[in-house]
Every structure is written in C-alpha cells, then in structure tokens.
Amino acid sequence: MAPISAPTRETIPISRPSLGDKEEQYVLEALRSSWVSSTGAFLSRFEKGMADFLGLRFGVATSNGTTALHLALAALGVGPGDEVLVPNLTFAATANAVIMAGAKPVLVDSLGDHWNLDPASAAQALSARTKAIIVVHLLGHACDMGPILDLCRQRSLLVVEDCAEALGCTWAGRKVGGLGQIGTFSFYANKVITTGEGGLCATDDPELEHRLRVFRAHGMSPDRPYWHEQVGFNYRMTNLSAAMGLAQLERMPALLARRRRLRELYDQGLRGLKGALVSFPAPGDTIDWLYPLFLDPAEAGVDRDQLLAILRRDGVDARPMFHPLHMMPPFVDMPRAPSMENSTRWGLTGVLLPLYPELSEEQVAYITARVAAALAGSAG
C-alpha cells in the first residue's frame, strides 16, 4: 500500500465551526432588526429551541459556559462555607466557577476504566460541608448517573451537570442536562454548536428559572424595571449570538450525524494499534466532541508528548488531554479524595485528535496513518 500523503500543506486544526447560509441569514436578520444586545426575538427562540431539544421546560442563555456554571451555583444558593465535589479531570472552568461562587472545590478521581467521575471516589470526598456535585460529561461521554444520583439522594446533594462538551449526549435514553437540578452548556467555537461565545442553563424548575434570570441580569426584577431584588451579574447572551445559535440548532441532526461518521472512521483506523486505547464504551449515545486516544506506556513506541510533537510536525493540531487539576498551581492545595491515581493516568496519557463536521475522510485517514507510524516508531 502506498504511503498516505498529507492532504494539504496547511495544519489540520483541532476544531472548526460549521457555518453556512442559515447562520448568515439569521445573523443578518438580527442585525437589521437593530436588536443586537440582550433582548430580541432570536434569544427567546433559541432558549425555547434548546429547552425543547433537551426535553426540559426552560433554557436561560448566558454569555459563555463558565458564566452558566457560576449562574447555576448562584441560583442554587451555593456560596461561602460550602464544598462542591468536582472531577479532578476536567477543564479548569468547572473548578473556577465554584471559587467564583465563594465555595470550595473538592477534587474527585476518575474511574479506572473511563475518564469520567468515579462515584466511589466522590463518596470518599464527602464532608459535612458538601452541598453539591458538578458532574462533567467529559469529551461527550455521559457519566453513569445511576450511582451518582443515588449518592446525591442519600446525602441531599444538589446536582449540576456540566455538559459543555456533551450537547446531544444521552444516559438511559435521556439527554444529559436534565438529570440534576440544572444543566449547563457551552457554545464556544469548538463545541457541538456555537454562538461564537455563549452558554445556557437548562432546568425543569420554574423557581430556579426565575432565579437564573434575575441573577443573569444584574439581580433586577423581570417585572419591575430597574428594581434590583438582589446582587446579580451581567451574564446575558446577545440577540446576534442567539441568531447564530438558532441556525446551528436547526442543523443539529446533520452535525451530529457527521461527527458520528468521523468517530467511526477513527475507530476503524486506530482500533487494534499496539499501545493505543480507543473506542471507549459509554452508558448512552456519545456526541463525539474531539476524538480521545490514550497511550499504554508499556506498549506504545512513544509517550504522549512525543506523539503530540510528531503530529504537529506533520500538520495535525492535536492537543493533550486536560491536565489533572491537582497538578496545577491554582488547585494544588485544594481538598481531594484520598487517591488521584486514575485521573492522573488519564490526564498524562491522553491525546485529543481533530474532530469537526468539515473534517474530511481523507484527513482522518492521514491522521490515523501518522498515529500508527508514530506508535510503531517509524514516523521519522
């Protein structure tokens, strides 16, 4: 078989938003309406469309995914003196939001056979001050929510689902985001759908919806202009962003189908390679955000950083898995479960490969060929 050559001299990016005529049409409509800030028809349509997609009653759009997390914690009354369980393996915004709320993150380890949160480790991290848990459906794989929800019922813990990378992902036939009190989403440019920057809180609880909306808009009453019920934030999404989001939401089935197809191609190209751990089972439908590849140090011909260097040299913008929080300066002294062994292993051996709807099948073949060559020690 002839070697596969690079399909382009340009770098294959880790992600790229899929934008088309509908996004342009809706954004222009919003622009021409003159409603370009935090009110307008597209905002209400996007919030309702998201709620309908999730099978929930309410969606409250925000300026980004981190503000959605902070807003959720504020609406739930999480604050000083409280502890919130947070996965040790997650993007730092999850823990940052807890600190922004005035509470303390408590780090929890991953499962041994999957990078998501370990319920047994969460149980070990509980204290009298534990008020909530943030469950992160990392890389578009749902956590196994059964034991997590059982633990939370037993200890009367609040549940926030961080679904930044998991829009459309399911557990037990239900879309993630509606399994706890509030689900939060991100619409950054590399997410399943994008509003440029943006986020959303989703809930079935009308009282929480009211609190989310009041906190989101400076603590101001929605029924009495310039009357502030409490101290709040300016976490509102713009109508322009919502216009882009609505167009993306209407294209969601095709975007998800393309992601699934690319995941299958990666599986075919990487499954069975010596030293590569891929094709992880999940308790429901994944949304295939980026493609995760983990290295078995005893079997792979390279370590994680060497593989990343080879791929970048060859024009592939691969990224490392998130660094475990407990290893980074802001979180090194945070309280934690007794062991961080599994999350450390996942964090230090993981590579995230490009996956986005416009990625071509030829590009996937090129990437998998370069990975195979590197693991075999023949990448040059």
Secondary structure as UniProt FT lines:
FT   HELIX           21..33
FT   HELIX           41..54
FT   STRAND          58..62
FT   HELIX           65..75
FT   TURN            76..77
FT   TURN            80..81
FT   STRAND          83..87
FT   HELIX           93..100
FT   TURN            101..102
FT   STRAND          104..108
FT   HELIX           119..124
FT   TURN            128..129
FT   STRAND          130..136
FT   HELIX           138..140
FT   HELIX           145..155
FT   STRAND          158..162
FT   TURN            164..165
FT   TURN            167..168
FT   STRAND          170..171
FT   TURN            172..173
FT   STRAND          174..175
FT   TURN            176..177
FT   STRAND          182..186
FT   TURN            189..190
FT   STRAND          199..203
FT   HELIX           206..216
FT   TURN            218..219
FT   TURN            225..226
FT   HELIX           239..250
FT   HELIX           252..270
FT   TURN            271..272
FT   TURN            274..275
FT   STRAND          276..277
FT   STRAND          291..295
FT   TURN            297..299
FT   HELIX           304..313
FT   TURN            314..315
FT   STRAND          319..320
FT   HELIX           325..327
FT   HELIX           329..331
FT   TURN            332..333
FT   HELIX           341..349
FT   STRAND          350..353
FT   TURN            357..358
FT   HELIX           361..375
FT   TURN            376..377
//
